[in-house]
Amino acid sequence: MSSDDAALIVETGGKPDERPFDGGGRAIVVALAIAALGGAGFVVALVLDPTQALSSYLIAYSFAITVVVGLLAFVMGAHAMNAAWPTAVRRVAELGFGAMPLLVVLYLPLFWSARLYPWAHPERVADHHVRELVLHKRPVMNAPFFFVRAIVFLLLWTLVAELLRRWSLAMDRPGAPSLKDRLRGFSCVLLPLVGITATFASFDWIMSLSPDFYSTMYGLYVLSGGFVGALGLMAIMMSSAQSGGWLVGVNRSHWYAIGRLLFAFLIFWAYTGFFQYMLIWIGNRPIEAKFYIERFRPGDLWTSWFLVWGHFAVPWLILLSYAVKRRRATVTAMGAWLLACHYVDMHWLVGARRQAAQAWHWADAPALLLVGGLGVAFALWRQRGTLLSAVWDPDYTVAVHYESR
C-alpha cells in the first residue's frame, strides 16, 4: 500500500478502494458490439456449413470454459491454502467466473454438435477396427448420456462459482461476519470434485473427437493450459483495474506472485504435453500416434510448431527474468500473449479433426467474437455496483502489505 493510500485511510477513516465499481460501461458496449458482429458472422457460417461452424464454436467455447474454470481453481486454491496475498486480487478472478451462468446458456448451440463426434455416427466410420471401438463405447458415449453429463458439469461449476462469489460479496460491509472458514471448508471439499468433473468434460467434449485415442494425461494437459490462460486473463484485468484506481493495494509483490504462477504453470503445461507425447512415441502404437500425425499435416503443422516455440520456449525464456515477473507491464503483456496462445492450443486440439486443408476456418473468428464478447459484457455488468477489492475481508490488510523477493 502506498503512502497516499495510507493517508487516505487516515483522512476518511475508511478503506482507500471501497467505492463500488461503476466502470466498464464503455467496455460493455464495445463487447456487446463485438458479440453482435460475431453473432452475425456465426449465423452466416451456420447457413453455409453447419459442421464447420459448430466446430469453430466448440473451439471458442472450450477456450472460454477452460479459462473460467481456471479462475475458479485459482480462487478455490487460495481459500483451501488459507493464503492471504490473493485476497488483494481475488475479486478480479471472481469477476471473471461471474460469467459462468452465461456459459451455461452459451452451451445450447452445442446440443447440435453430435455431428462432430464419430461415436454419434458409428456407421460413418470407415475403419473397421475404429468402428468396433466406437460401438464398444456406446453405453457411455451416446448422445443422451453425453449431454446429461454436460449439464451436470456446468450446473456444478455454476453452483460453486455462485456460492463463492456470494459469500465473498457478503463480507463487503463494516461489521460483516467473517466467512473465511466457510469459504475454506467449501473449497477444500469441492476443489477435487471440480477438477475431476473438468477432467471428464475435457475427455467428453474434446478428446472424444478422436474416438481411437486415449490418454490419462489429456485432462491435465487441457486444465493446466486453461489455468495458464486464467492467470493471463487475471493479469489483464488487474492491470485495467489498477489503471482505473480500483486496485490501489496491489504492489510489485502481487505482480511477482502472478508472474511466478504464470512461469510455474507454463512449465507444468509443457511437462504434461511433452510426457504425453513421449509416452505415445515410446509405445509406438499406430492407433495413438494417429493423434499427432493428424496435427503434423500441412493444415496444422505451423500450429504444432507454434505451440512448441510461441507458447512455451520463448515465453519461458522471457519469464525466467526476475525483473520481468515484477513489472506490471511485462506480466500483463506475457499474460495477454499466453491467453491468446491458449486459444491456439484449444484450436490445435479441436481443429485438427477437420479436413487437412481447413484446420483454420474463417468461421473461427466470429465464434470467438460471439462467445468472448458476451462473456466480457456479462461479467462486467454483474460486477457493477459491487466492490472490486475485498477490502472488508479479514485478510485484506495483510494482503496489501504482502512482500515477496
C-alpha positions in Angstrom: 0.0 0.0 0.0 1.4 3.4 -1.0 1.8 6.4 1.4 -1.1 8.1 -0.5 -3.4 5.2 0.2 -2.4 5.2 3.9 -3.0 8.9 4.1 -6.5 8.4 2.6 -7.4 5.9 5.2 -6.4 8.3 8.0 -8.3 11.1 6.4 -11.5 9.3 5.7 -11.4 6.7 8.4 -12.2 4.1 5.7 -10.6 2.0 3.0 -8.9 3.6 0.0 -10.8 1.5 -2.6 -14.2 0.8 -1.0 -16.0 2.7 -3.7 -18.4 0.4 -5.6 -17.3 -0.5 -9.1 -19.1 1.7 -11.6 -16.6 1.5 -14.5 -16.6 -0.7 -17.5 -19.6 0.9 -19.2 -17.8 1.6 -22.4 -16.1 -1.8 -22.4 -19.6 -3.4 -22.1 -20.9 -1.5 -25.1 -17.8 -2.4 -27.1 -18.0 -6.1 -26.1 -21.7 -6.3 -27.0 -21.0 -4.7 -30.4 -18.2 -7.3 -30.9 -20.6 -10.0 -29.9 -23.2 -8.8 -32.3 -20.7 -8.8 -35.1 -19.6 -12.2 -34.2 -23.2 -13.5 -33.9 -24.0 -12.3 -37.4 -20.9 -14.0 -38.8 -21.7 -17.2 -36.9 -25.2 -17.3 -38.3 -23.8 -16.9 -41.8 -21.3 -19.7 -41.1 -24.2 -22.0 -39.8 -26.1 -21.4 -43.0 -23.1 -22.1 -45.3 -21.5 -25.0 -43.4 -23.1 -26.1 -40.1 -20.4 -28.6 -39.3 -17.5 -26.2 -39.7 -19.5 -23.5 -37.8 -20.1 -25.8 -34.8 -16.5 -26.9 -34.8 -15.5 -23.2 -34.6 -18.0 -22.7 -31.8 -16.7 -25.7 -29.9 -13.1 -24.2 -30.1 -14.3 -20.8 -28.8 -16.4 -22.4 -26.1 -13.7 -24.8 -24.9 -11.3 -21.8 -24.7 -13.8 -19.8 -22.6 -14.9 -22.6 -20.3 -11.3 -23.7 -19.5 -10.3 -20.2 -18.6 -13.3 -19.6 -16.4 -12.7 -23.0 -14.6 -9.1 -21.9 -14.2 -10.2 -18.7 -12.5 -12.4 -20.8 -10.3 -9.5 -23.1 -9.4 -7.3 -20.1 -8.5 -9.8 -18.8 -6.0 -10.6 -22.2 -4.5 -6.9 -23.0 -4.2 -6.3 -19.7 -2.5 -9.1 -20.4 0.0 -8.0 -24.0 0.5 -4.4 -23.0 1.3 -5.6 -20.1 3.5 -3.3 -17.8 1.6 -3.6 -14.1 2.4 -2.0 -12.4 -0.6 -4.6 -13.5 -3.2 -7.2 -11.5 -1.2 -5.8 -8.3 -2.8 -6.5 -9.6 -6.3 -9.2 -12.3 -5.7 -12.1 -10.1 -6.8 -10.9 -9.8 -10.4 -11.0 -13.6 -10.6 -14.5 -13.6 -9.1 -15.4 -11.0 -11.8 -14.2 -13.5 -14.4 -16.0 -16.6 -13.2 -19.1 -14.4 -12.7 -19.7 -15.3 -16.4 -20.3 -18.9 -15.5 -24.2 -18.7 -15.7 -23.9 -17.2 -19.2 -21.6 -20.1 -20.2 -24.4 -22.5 -19.3 -26.7 -20.7 -21.7 -23.9 -20.5 -24.4 -23.6 -24.3 -24.3 -27.0 -24.5 -26.0 -25.7 -24.5 -29.7 -23.5 -27.5 -28.8 -26.6 -29.6 -28.3 -26.5 -29.8 -32.1 -22.8 -30.7 -32.1 -23.2 -34.5 -32.2 -22.4 -34.4 -35.9 -18.8 -33.5 -34.8 -18.3 -36.8 -32.9 -17.7 -40.1 -34.7 -19.2 -42.0 -31.7 -22.5 -40.4 -32.5 -22.5 -41.9 -36.1 -20.6 -45.2 -36.0 -21.9 -46.2 -39.4 -19.9 -43.4 -40.9 -16.6 -44.6 -39.5 -14.7 -46.3 -42.4 -12.0 -48.1 -40.4 -13.5 -51.4 -39.1 -11.3 -51.5 -36.0 -12.2 -47.9 -35.0 -15.9 -48.6 -35.7 -15.8 -51.6 -33.4 -14.1 -49.5 -30.7 -16.8 -46.9 -31.1 -19.6 -49.4 -30.8 -17.9 -50.9 -27.7 -18.1 -47.4 -26.0 -21.8 -46.9 -26.9 -23.0 -47.5 -23.3 -21.1 -44.4 -22.2 -20.6 -42.4 -25.4 -24.1 -41.9 -26.6 -25.8 -38.5 -27.1 -28.4 -38.6 -24.2 -25.8 -39.6 -21.6 -23.2 -37.2 -23.1 -25.5 -34.2 -22.8 -26.7 -35.2 -19.3 -23.1 -35.2 -18.2 -22.5 -31.8 -19.8 -25.5 -30.4 -17.9 -24.3 -31.9 -14.6 -20.8 -30.5 -15.1 -22.0 -27.0 -16.0 -24.5 -26.8 -13.1 -21.9 -28.0 -10.6 -19.4 -25.3 -11.7 -22.1 -22.7 -11.7 -23.2 -23.6 -8.2 -19.7 -23.5 -6.9 -18.9 -20.2 -8.6 -22.1 -18.5 -7.4 -21.7 -19.6 -3.8 -18.0 -18.5 -3.7 -19.0 -15.1 -5.2 -22.0 -14.6 -3.0 -20.1 -15.4 0.3 -17.2 -13.2 -0.8 -19.5 -10.3 -1.5 -21.4 -10.9 1.8 -18.3 -9.7 3.6 -18.3 -6.3 1.8 -19.6 -4.2 4.6 -18.3 -3.0 8.0 -19.0 -5.4 10.8 -20.0 -8.3 8.5 -19.3 -11.7 9.9 -16.2 -13.4 8.5 -17.0 -16.3 6.2 -13.4 -17.3 5.7 -13.8 -20.7 7.4 -16.9 -21.4 5.3 -15.0 -20.5 2.1 -12.0 -22.5 3.1 -14.0 -25.6 4.0 -16.2 -25.4 0.9 -13.1 -25.0 -1.3 -11.3 -27.9 0.3 -14.3 -30.2 -0.3 -15.3 -29.1 -3.7 -12.0 -28.3 -5.4 -11.2 -32.0 -6.1 -14.7 -32.5 -7.5 -14.3 -29.5 -9.8 -11.0 -30.9 -11.0 -12.5 -34.4 -11.6 -15.5 -33.1 -13.5 -13.4 -30.7 -15.6 -11.2 -33.7 -16.5 -14.1 -35.8 -17.6 -15.5 -32.8 -19.5 -12.3 -32.5 -21.5 -12.5 -36.2 -22.2 -16.1 -35.8 -23.4 -16.0 -32.5 -25.3 -12.6 -32.6 -26.9 -10.8 -36.0 -26.6 -13.8 -38.0 -27.9 -13.5 -36.1 -31.2 -10.8 -38.8 -31.8 -12.6 -42.0 -30.7 -9.5 -44.1 -31.2 -7.3 -42.0 -29.0 -7.0 -42.1 -25.2 -4.6 -40.5 -22.8 -4.9 -40.3 -19.0 -2.8 -37.1 -19.1 -5.2 -35.4 -21.6 -7.4 -33.8 -19.0 -4.4 -32.5 -17.0 -3.0 -31.0 -20.2 -6.2 -29.2 -21.0 -6.8 -27.9 -17.5 -3.2 -26.8 -16.9 -3.4 -24.8 -20.2 -6.7 -23.3 -19.0 -5.1 -22.3 -15.7 -2.3 -20.5 -17.6 -4.9 -18.7 -19.7 -6.8 -17.8 -16.5 -3.7 -16.3 -15.0 -3.1 -14.4 -18.2 -6.7 -13.0 -18.1 -6.2 -12.1 -14.4 -3.1 -10.1 -15.3 -5.1 -8.2 -17.9 -8.0 -7.5 -15.5 -5.6 -6.5 -12.7 -3.8 -4.0 -15.0 -7.1 -2.5 -16.2 -8.5 -2.3 -12.7 -5.3 -0.7 -11.3 -5.3 1.8 -14.1 -8.8 2.8 -13.2 -7.9 3.1 -9.5 -9.8 0.1 -8.3 -6.9 -2.0 -7.1 -4.8 0.6 -5.2 -3.5 -2.0 -2.7 -1.7 -4.1 -5.4 2.0 -3.8 -5.4 5.0 -5.3 -7.2 5.0 -8.3 -5.0 1.5 -9.2 -6.2 2.6 -8.8 -9.8 5.6 -11.0 -9.0 3.2 -13.6 -7.5 1.1 -13.7 -10.6 4.3 -13.8 -12.7 5.7 -16.7 -10.7 2.5 -18.6 -11.2 2.5 -17.9 -14.9 6.0 -19.2 -15.1 5.4 -22.3 -13.0 2.2 -23.4 -14.7 3.6 -22.7 -18.1 6.3 -25.3 -17.3 3.7 -27.7 -15.9 1.6 -27.4 -19.1 4.6 -28.1 -21.2 5.6 -31.0 -18.9 2.2 -32.7 -19.4 2.2 -32.1 -23.1 5.8 -33.4 -23.6 5.3 -36.5 -21.5 2.1 -37.4 -23.2 3.9 -37.2 -26.5 7.0 -39.1 -25.2 4.9 -42.0 -23.8 3.0 -42.3 -27.0 6.2 -42.2 -29.0 7.8 -44.9 -26.9 4.6 -47.1 -27.1 4.7 -46.7 -30.9 1.1 -47.8 -31.3 -0.4 -46.5 -34.6 -3.8 -46.0 -33.0 -2.3 -43.5 -30.6 0.3 -42.0 -32.9 -2.5 -41.0 -35.3 -3.4 -38.2 -32.9 0.0 -36.5 -33.6 0.1 -37.4 -37.2 -3.1 -35.5 -37.8 -1.5 -32.5 -36.2 1.5 -32.6 -38.4 -0.4 -32.4 -41.6 0.1 -29.3 -43.7 -3.1 -27.6 -42.5 -2.0 -27.7 -38.8 1.8 -28.1 -38.9 2.6 -24.5 -38.2 0.2 -24.6 -35.2 2.1 -27.5 -33.7 5.4 -25.7 -34.0 3.9 -22.5 -32.7 2.9 -24.3 -29.5 6.4 -25.5 -29.0 8.1 -22.2 -29.6 5.5 -19.5 -29.2 3.5 -21.0 -26.4 6.4 -22.4 -24.4 10.0 -21.9 -25.3 10.1 -18.1 -25.9 7.7 -17.2 -23.0 9.6 -19.5 -20.7 12.9 -17.7 -21.6 11.3 -14.3 -21.0 9.7 -15.3 -17.7 13.0 -16.6 -16.4 13.8 -12.9 -15.7 13.2 -11.8 -12.1 12.6 -8.2 -13.4 10.0 -9.3 -15.9 8.0 -11.1 -13.3 7.9 -8.0 -11.0 6.8 -5.4 -13.6 3.1 -4.8 -14.2 3.6 -4.0 -17.9 5.6 -7.1 -18.7 3.5 -9.5 -16.7 0.4 -8.1 -18.4 2.0 -8.4 -21.8 3.0 -12.0 -21.1 -0.4 -12.8 -19.7 -2.2 -11.5 -22.8 0.2 -13.5 -25.0 -0.3 -16.7 -23.1 -4.1 -16.2 -23.1 -4.0 -15.9 -26.9 -1.7 -19.0 -27.0 -4.3 -21.0 -25.0 -6.8 -20.3 -27.8 -4.4 -21.6 -30.3 -3.9 -24.7 -28.1 -7.6 -25.4 -28.0 -7.8 -24.9 -31.7 -4.9 -27.4 -32.1 -6.9 -30.0 -30.2 -10.2 -29.4 -31.9 -9.4 -28.0 -35.3 -7.2 -30.9 -36.5 -10.2 -33.1 -36.8 -11.3 -31.0 -39.8 -10.1 -31.7 -43.3 -6.3 -31.2 -43.6 -6.6 -28.0 -45.6 -9.2 -26.5 -43.3 -7.5 -26.7 -39.9 -8.2 -23.0 -39.6 -11.5 -21.7 -40.9 -12.9 -18.2 -41.3 -15.8 -19.2 -39.0 -13.4 -19.4 -36.1 -13.2 -15.6 -35.8 -17.0 -14.9 -35.4 -17.4 -17.7 -33.0 -14.7 -16.4 -30.8 -16.0 -12.8 -31.0 -19.5 -14.0 -30.1 -18.5 -16.1 -27.0 -15.8 -13.7 -25.9 -17.8 -10.5 -26.4 -20.9 -11.8 -24.5 -18.7 -13.2 -21.7 -16.8 -10.0 -21.1 -20.0 -7.9 -21.2 -21.9 -10.2 -18.8 -19.1 -10.4 -16.3 -18.5 -6.7 -16.2 -22.3 -6.0 -16.0 -22.6 -8.3 -13.0 -19.7 -6.7 -11.2 -21.1 -3.1 -11.4 -22.3 -1.8 -8.0 -20.0 -4.1 -6.0 -16.5 -3.7 -4.7 -13.7 -4.7 -7.0 -11.4 -5.3 -4.0 -12.3 -7.4 -1.0 -11.5 -4.6 1.4 -13.5 -5.8 4.3 -12.1 -9.3 4.1 -10.2 -10.1 7.4 -7.1 -10.9 5.4 -7.1 -7.7 3.2 -4.8 -5.7 5.4 -2.2 -8.5 5.4 -2.7 -8.9 1.7 -2.0 -5.4 0.7 1.2 -5.4 2.8 2.4 -8.6 1.1 6.1 -8.6 0.2 8.0 -11.2 -1.8 11.5 -11.0 -3.1 
